[in-house]
């Protein structure tokens, strides 16, 4: 894993609700560690299922801006932009159109007390 030159302002916890084909969405919490680690917790909304949790190391595509994570089932790509983290499509591009706004995780302010 290559450490970005832009410091570690990207490190922290990001939250959002991503669309789901079989329900109202997936509550996602993605925590990025300054050491290049990640932990992803995804929970189907309105389902009585345990959250899916995975962790590992992020792989930088573009230092301090774009990265991918690998879990046993899939590869996901993300783009950092200010206090937001965009979930990218399979081609590494932002999701466009009306649904694009739903593929964004927002950084949780430190000390906000939210979990």
Long-range contacts (C-beta under 8 A, 24 or more apart in sequence): 1-36, 1-57, 1-58, 1-59, 1-60, 2-60, 2-63, 3-36, 3-60, 4-60, 4-63, 4-64, 4-65, 5-63, 5-64, 6-63, 6-64, 6-65, 7-64, 8-34, 10-64, 10-80, 12-107, 12-108, 12-110, 13-107, 13-108, 14-84, 14-85, 14-105, 14-106, 14-107, 14-108, 15-105, 15-106, 15-108, 15-114, 16-102, 16-104, 16-105, 16-106, 17-45, 17-102, 18-42, 18-87, 18-102, 18-103, 19-99, 19-102, 19-103, 20-44, 20-45, 23-47, 25-102, 28-105, 30-78, 30-85, 30-105, 32-58, 38-69, 40-69, 40-71, 61-92, 66-92, 83-107
